[in-house]
């Protein structure tokens, strides 16, 4: 069995403060060749500062950065950005307006004119812009400019590509196609990619691994499926989607809810817990709890609520209910059009295997 290749990028215990306030605190991550890792989190959590330290435009106060096994920062070493074999892509495409497309792509290349021309032609073909070389940036659409920026960043064959919200300036109708093209080209090149985004959908769509950041730290790392389906805490669950929160008090390893008693082992008597369920896993039982007096363990006990509001969002409808049990408001997601009148009483059920239990944080 072949040995696993070492990671292309290794950042270890990076920290950075501004004005005495920590912005990045003890961040470590690894990215392999051909892998896309997304630094995901809200604005101000330290994502871009982490990226800038790896790029070499910010100096960490502590920690080390290695690219292909070579230390570029730390242990008394500080390699400038141009010596790190790192490509950069930002929301602002930063194309030179006075240069042609071909000249923009060739800007960072060295070697003879023929070799540079071959590399430019190869990259323009790979980003579906063959024949665009003589044009200037102002003659291109936003999506075309983005692909030129990608070609230019890839031209010197960087080992690591750093991308800071590169698609946020694009029209929504263009964004998915440009993202897919970019991802395909980067993987073909075998480039290690570190992408910063605050959009969970973008991270889920593009990433092999997500590193979820909060308050300057990475709070959870893993494949998109695992991050979504096994969040580390309530805030992590809420970052990826709307959530319903059912709060209760643990008694004898059980917590009372509108849907019957929940097993909450590991919590002492009197401990407050939040039981989290996403709207798509809150189901309307149109048979009025037709499972009778013996509901399944998986679905639990039906509970009645009174409809407060319904909104149609295109693919689904969001429906708010006030629960008879305790007056709490829970939201269900229903595929398609479902717009009953306010005041309608309906029965709800939940998927217990889709619930998360966390201690109440103060």
C-alpha positions in Angstrom: 0.0 0.0 0.0 1.6 3.4 -1.0 2.5 5.8 1.7 0.3 8.8 2.2 2.0 11.9 0.9 2.9 14.5 3.4 0.6 17.5 3.6 1.4 20.4 1.3 0.6 23.1 3.9 1.1 22.7 7.6 0.3 25.6 9.9 1.0 25.0 13.6 -0.3 27.0 16.5 -0.6 30.4 14.7 -1.5 33.4 16.9 -1.9 37.1 16.1 -3.2 40.1 18.0 -4.0 43.6 17.1 -4.0 46.4 19.7 -3.6 43.8 22.4 -6.8 41.9 21.3 -6.3 38.3 20.1 -7.6 37.8 16.6 -6.1 34.4 15.8 -5.5 32.1 18.7 -3.5 28.9 18.5 -4.8 27.9 15.0 -3.4 24.7 13.4 -4.3 23.0 10.1 -3.0 20.8 7.3 -3.9 20.7 3.6 -2.8 18.0 1.3 -2.1 18.3 -2.5 -5.4 18.3 -4.4 -7.4 18.9 -1.2 -9.8 21.9 -0.6 -10.0 23.0 3.0 -12.5 25.8 3.9 -11.9 28.2 6.8 -15.6 28.9 7.7 -16.9 31.3 10.2 -18.6 34.6 10.8 -17.0 37.9 9.9 -14.3 38.9 12.4 -13.5 35.4 13.6 -9.9 35.5 12.3 -10.3 33.7 8.9 -8.7 36.3 6.7 -5.9 37.0 9.2 -5.0 33.3 9.2 -4.9 33.4 5.4 -2.7 36.5 5.4 -0.2 35.0 7.8 0.1 31.9 5.5 0.5 34.2 2.5 3.2 36.1 4.3 1.6 39.5 4.3 1.0 39.3 8.1 3.6 38.0 10.5 2.3 35.7 13.3 3.4 36.4 16.8 3.9 32.7 17.3 3.6 29.4 15.4 5.2 27.9 12.3 4.2 27.5 8.6 5.6 24.8 6.4 5.0 24.4 2.6 6.0 21.1 1.1 8.1 20.4 4.2 10.0 23.7 4.0 9.6 26.1 6.9 8.6 29.5 5.5 7.7 31.1 8.8 8.9 30.3 12.4 12.0 29.0 14.0 13.8 32.1 13.0 12.8 31.9 9.3 10.6 34.4 7.5 10.3 33.8 3.7 8.6 36.7 1.9 5.3 36.1 0.0 7.0 35.8 -3.4 9.2 33.0 -2.1 6.5 30.8 -0.7 5.0 29.2 -3.9 1.6 30.5 -2.9 -1.1 31.7 -5.2 -3.7 34.3 -4.1 -7.2 35.0 -5.1 -9.5 37.6 -3.6 -13.0 39.0 -4.0 -11.4 41.8 -6.0 -10.0 40.2 -9.1 -7.2 42.7 -9.1 -6.5 42.4 -12.9 -4.3 45.0 -14.5 -6.7 47.1 -16.6 -4.0 48.3 -19.0 -2.8 44.7 -19.8 -4.5 42.2 -22.1 -5.9 38.9 -20.7 -2.8 37.1 -21.9 -0.5 39.6 -20.4 -2.3 39.4 -17.0 -2.0 35.6 -17.0 1.7 35.8 -17.9 2.5 38.5 -15.4 4.1 36.2 -12.7 5.8 33.9 -15.1 9.5 33.6 -15.8 11.3 32.0 -18.7 11.4 32.6 -22.4 8.6 34.1 -24.4 7.6 30.9 -26.1 7.3 28.9 -22.8 5.2 31.7 -21.2 2.9 31.8 -24.3 2.4 28.0 -24.1 1.5 28.2 -20.4 -0.9 31.1 -21.0 -2.6 29.2 -23.8 -2.9 26.1 -21.7 -4.5 27.9 -18.8 -6.9 29.9 -20.9 -8.0 26.7 -22.5 -8.5 25.1 -19.1 -10.7 27.9 -17.9 -12.7 28.0 -21.1 -11.3 31.3 -22.4 -9.4 30.2 -25.5 -9.1 33.1 -27.9 -9.6 35.7 -25.1 -5.9 36.5 -24.9 -6.0 39.9 -26.8 -9.0 41.3 -24.9 -8.7 43.7 -22.0 -10.4 43.1 -18.6 -13.1 45.8 -19.2 -14.3 43.8 -22.1 -15.1 40.7 -19.9 -18.0 39.8 -17.7 -17.5 39.3 -14.0 -17.4 35.5 -14.4 -14.8 35.8 -17.2 -12.7 38.1 -15.1 -12.8 35.6 -12.3 -11.5 32.9 -14.6 -8.7 35.1 -15.8 -7.8 35.7 -12.1 -7.7 32.0 -11.5 -5.5 31.4 -14.6 -3.1 34.1 -13.5 -2.9 32.7 -9.9 -2.2 29.2 -11.3 0.3 30.2 -14.0 3.5 29.9 -11.8 2.2 26.5 -10.6 1.9 27.4 -6.9 1.9 24.5 -4.4 -0.8 26.2 -2.3 -3.7 28.4 -3.4 -5.2 30.8 -0.9 -8.6 32.1 -1.7 -10.4 34.8 0.4 -14.1 35.1 -0.5 -13.3 34.8 -4.2 -16.8 34.3 -5.4 -18.8 36.8 -3.3 -18.7 39.5 -5.9 -20.4 37.3 -8.6 -24.0 37.2 -9.5 -25.8 34.3 -7.9 -26.7 32.8 -11.3 -23.0 32.7 -12.2 -21.5 31.7 -8.9 -22.2 27.9 -9.0 -20.8 27.4 -12.4 -17.6 29.5 -11.7 -17.1 27.6 -8.4 -17.3 24.3 -10.2 -14.9 25.3 -12.9 -12.5 26.7 -10.4 -12.6 23.5 -8.3 -12.1 21.3 -11.3 -9.0 23.2 -12.5 -7.5 23.4 -9.0 -7.9 19.6 -8.4 -6.4 18.8 -11.9 -3.4 20.9 -11.0 -3.0 19.1 -7.7 -2.9 22.4 -5.8 -3.6 22.5 -2.0 -6.4 25.0 -1.5 -7.3 27.0 1.6 -10.5 28.9 1.0 -12.0 31.5 3.3 -15.7 31.9 3.3 -18.6 32.9 5.7 -21.1 31.0 3.6 -21.9 27.4 4.9 -23.4 26.4 1.5 -20.2 27.4 -0.3 -18.1 25.4 2.2 -20.3 22.4 1.9 -20.3 22.6 -1.9 -16.5 23.0 -2.3 -14.6 21.6 0.7 -13.1 18.2 1.3 -12.6 19.4 4.9 -14.2 22.3 6.8 -12.4 24.1 9.7 -15.1 26.0 11.6 -13.7 29.1 13.3 -15.1 31.2 16.1 -13.4 34.0 18.1 -10.0 33.3 16.6 -10.0 29.5 17.2 -10.8 26.5 15.2 -13.7 24.9 17.1 -14.3 21.9 14.8 -12.7 20.2 11.8 -13.9 17.5 9.6 -15.6 16.5 6.4 -18.7 18.5 5.5 -21.0 15.5 6.2 -19.6 15.1 9.7 -19.5 18.8 10.6 -23.2 19.1 9.6 -24.4 15.9 11.2 -22.3 15.9 14.3 -21.9 19.6 15.4 -19.6 20.2 18.4 -22.1 22.5 20.1 -25.3 24.5 19.6 -23.6 27.4 17.9 -21.9 25.1 15.3 -25.3 23.5 14.5 -26.9 27.0 14.2 -24.2 28.2 11.8 -25.2 25.7 9.1 -29.0 26.0 9.3 -31.9 27.3 11.3 -32.5 25.2 14.4 -35.3 24.6 16.9 -34.2 24.6 20.5 -36.2 22.6 23.1 -34.9 23.5 26.6 -35.5 21.2 29.5 -34.2 20.0 32.9 -32.6 16.5 33.3 -34.2 14.2 35.9 -33.0 10.6 36.2 -31.2 10.8 32.8 -34.5 11.9 31.2 -35.6 15.4 29.9 -39.3 16.2 29.5 -40.2 17.7 26.1 -43.4 18.3 24.1 -42.6 15.0 22.3 -42.2 12.9 25.5 -39.2 12.2 27.6 -35.8 12.2 26.0 -32.9 10.1 27.1 -30.1 12.5 28.2 -27.6 10.3 29.9 -24.4 11.8 31.3 -26.2 14.8 32.7 -26.8 15.2 36.5 -30.2 15.8 37.9 -31.1 19.5 37.6 -28.9 20.1 34.7 -30.4 22.3 31.9 -30.0 21.0 28.4 -30.9 22.2 24.9 -32.3 19.6 22.5 -31.6 20.8 19.0 -33.6 19.8 15.9 -33.5 21.3 12.4 -36.7 22.3 10.8 -36.5 19.7 8.1 -36.6 17.0 10.8 -39.8 18.3 12.4 -42.6 16.5 10.6 -46.3 17.2 10.4 -48.3 14.1 11.2 -51.4 14.5 9.0 -52.9 11.3 10.5 -53.0 13.1 13.9 -50.5 10.8 15.5 -51.8 7.8 13.7 -49.3 5.5 15.4 -51.7 5.5 18.3 -50.7 4.8 21.9 -47.4 3.1 20.9 -45.3 5.5 18.8 -42.0 4.3 17.6 -38.8 5.1 19.6 -37.5 6.8 16.6 -40.3 9.3 16.2 -41.4 9.7 19.8 -44.8 11.0 21.0 -46.8 13.3 18.7 -47.3 16.8 20.0 -49.9 19.3 19.0 -49.2 22.9 18.0 -51.2 25.8 16.6 -50.0 27.4 13.4 -48.7 30.9 13.8 -47.3 31.8 10.4 -46.4 30.0 7.1 -44.0 31.3 4.4 -43.4 29.9 0.9 -39.7 30.1 -0.1 -39.8 28.4 -3.5 -38.6 24.9 -2.8 -40.1 24.7 0.6 -42.5 26.3 3.1 -41.5 27.3 6.6 -44.3 26.9 9.2 -44.2 28.2 12.8 -46.1 26.4 15.5 -46.9 27.4 19.1 -46.8 24.2 21.0 -49.6 23.3 23.4 -47.2 21.6 25.8 -45.3 24.8 26.9 -46.1 27.6 24.5 -42.7 27.4 22.8 -42.4 28.2 19.1 -41.1 25.5 16.7 -40.5 25.8 13.0 -41.1 23.0 10.5 -39.8 22.9 6.9 -42.3 21.3 4.5 -41.3 20.6 0.8 -43.3 22.5 -1.8 -46.3 24.7 -1.0 -47.9 24.4 2.4 -49.8 27.5 3.6 -52.5 26.6 6.0 -54.4 29.4 7.8 -53.1 30.7 11.1 -54.8 29.1 14.1 -54.9 25.6 12.4 -54.0 22.9 14.9 -51.7 20.2 13.7 -49.7 17.3 15.2 -46.0 17.2 14.9 -43.4 14.5 15.3 -39.6 14.5 15.4 -36.7 12.3 14.3 -35.0 11.5 17.6 -32.0 10.2 15.8 -31.6 13.7 14.2 -31.6 15.6 17.5 -28.5 16.9 19.3 -28.3 17.4 23.0 -26.0 20.1 24.5 -25.6 21.6 28.0 -27.1 25.1 28.3 -24.2 27.6 28.2 -24.4 30.7 30.4 
